[in-house]
Amino acid sequence: MGVFAVAFLLPACKFVGERSELINLGTYSGWRCAEFSLMLVIIPETYRSPLFLAVFGGLVNPMLVLYLALFRPRFGRMQRILTWAILACLVATWIFFAMNHFLPLIGHVLWVAGILMILAGELVPPELRRREPLAGNWHESPRPG
């Protein structure tokens, strides 16, 4: 969670395209990207503009907070649904970057890495998860001869 949190303080993306009336030029920190994309959710004009896919990036953080709030065995199905919804939103964010000439920077990379580390337990197939602790005392190494 620390990697995810630190990402908001770092440069997240930079506009590298030609000047546009829709997009301000420059580099955006993670918290500015989060604020901007979350505000887009409530602006009706967004859904008829090139910024539409940025809305999905704005939904990732609230969905991740909900995922963490539901961190109990009885909410396992809902967590799996949220995991795949978050991953789909990340893909939409990358499509937005590509279509609108944004370059992801270190903040975005760490944001995604933090999200993937948080969601890693849901991404590992159940048959690959270790159900029982390792046998023996792992901290005691055998003594030579």
RAHU-V718415 format. One record per residue. N is the residue number from 0. RES is the residue in three letters. OMEGA is omega in degrees with one decimal (999 if undefined). Layout:
BEGIN
N/RES/OMEGA + N/RES/OMEGA
END
This chain:
BEGIN
0/MET/178.4 + 1/GLY/178.4 + 2/VAL/178.5 + 3/PHE/-177.7 + 4/ALA/-179.4 + 5/VAL/-178.3 + 6/ALA/-178.8 + 7/PHE/-178.9 + 8/LEU/-174.1 + 9/LEU/174.9 + 10/PRO/-174.5 + 11/ALA/-179.5 + 12/CYS/-178.5 + 13/LYS/175.9 + 14/PHE/-177.1 + 15/VAL/-179.6 + 16/GLY/176.2 + 17/GLU/-178.3 + 18/ARG/-178.7 + 19/SER/176.4 + 20/GLU/-177.0 + 21/LEU/-170.0 + 22/ILE/174.7 + 23/ASN/178.8 + 24/LEU/173.2 + 25/GLY/-179.5 + 26/THR/-178.2 + 27/TYR/175.5 + 28/SER/-178.4 + 29/GLY/-178.3 + 30/TRP/177.2 + 31/ARG/176.3 + 32/CYS/-179.8 + 33/ALA/179.8 + 34/GLU/-177.9 + 35/PHE/-176.9 + 36/SER/176.7 + 37/LEU/176.8 + 38/MET/179.4 + 39/LEU/-178.4 + 40/VAL/-174.6 + 41/ILE/-179.7 + 42/ILE/-175.5 + 43/PRO/-178.2 + 44/GLU/-179.6 + 45/THR/-172.7 + 46/TYR/175.3 + 47/ARG/-176.3 + 48/SER/176.6 + 49/PRO/-179.2 + 50/LEU/-176.5 + 51/PHE/-177.1 + 52/LEU/177.4 + 53/ALA/178.0 + 54/VAL/-177.7 + 55/PHE/174.7 + 56/GLY/178.2 + 57/GLY/-179.2 + 58/LEU/-176.1 + 59/VAL/-175.6 + 60/ASN/176.3 + 61/PRO/178.4 + 62/MET/178.8 + 63/LEU/176.1 + 64/VAL/177.1 + 65/LEU/177.4 + 66/TYR/-179.1 + 67/LEU/178.7 + 68/ALA/-179.2 + 69/LEU/-174.2 + 70/PHE/176.7 + 71/ARG/-177.8 + 72/PRO/-176.3 + 73/ARG/178.6 + 74/PHE/-175.9 + 75/GLY/-179.4 + 76/ARG/179.7 + 77/MET/177.2 + 78/GLN/178.3 + 79/ARG/178.0 + 80/ILE/178.3 + 81/LEU/178.8 + 82/THR/-178.7 + 83/TRP/176.4 + 84/ALA/177.9 + 85/ILE/178.8 + 86/LEU/177.3 + 87/ALA/177.9 + 88/CYS/176.3 + 89/LEU/178.3 + 90/VAL/177.9 + 91/ALA/177.5 + 92/THR/179.4 + 93/TRP/175.7 + 94/ILE/176.2 + 95/PHE/178.7 + 96/PHE/-177.0 + 97/ALA/-177.0 + 98/MET/-174.1 + 99/ASN/172.5 + 100/HIS/173.3 + 101/PHE/177.6 + 102/LEU/177.2 + 103/PRO/-179.9 + 104/LEU/-173.2 + 105/ILE/179.1 + 106/GLY/178.6 + 107/HIS/180.0 + 108/VAL/179.4 + 109/LEU/176.5 + 110/TRP/179.3 + 111/VAL/179.2 + 112/ALA/177.8 + 113/GLY/178.5 + 114/ILE/-178.7 + 115/LEU/177.0 + 116/MET/178.1 + 117/ILE/-176.2 + 118/LEU/-172.4 + 119/ALA/-179.5 + 120/GLY/178.6 + 121/GLU/-175.5 + 122/LEU/178.8 + 123/VAL/179.1 + 124/PRO/-177.3 + 125/PRO/-178.2 + 126/GLU/178.4 + 127/LEU/179.7 + 128/ARG/178.0 + 129/ARG/-176.4 + 130/ARG/-177.1 + 131/GLU/176.7 + 132/PRO/177.0 + 133/LEU/-179.3 + 134/ALA/175.4 + 135/GLY/178.1 + 136/ASN/-174.7 + 137/TRP/-178.0 + 138/HIS/178.4 + 139/GLU/177.4 + 140/SER/-179.9 + 141/PRO/-179.8 + 142/ARG/178.8 + 143/PRO/175.9 + 144/GLY/999
END
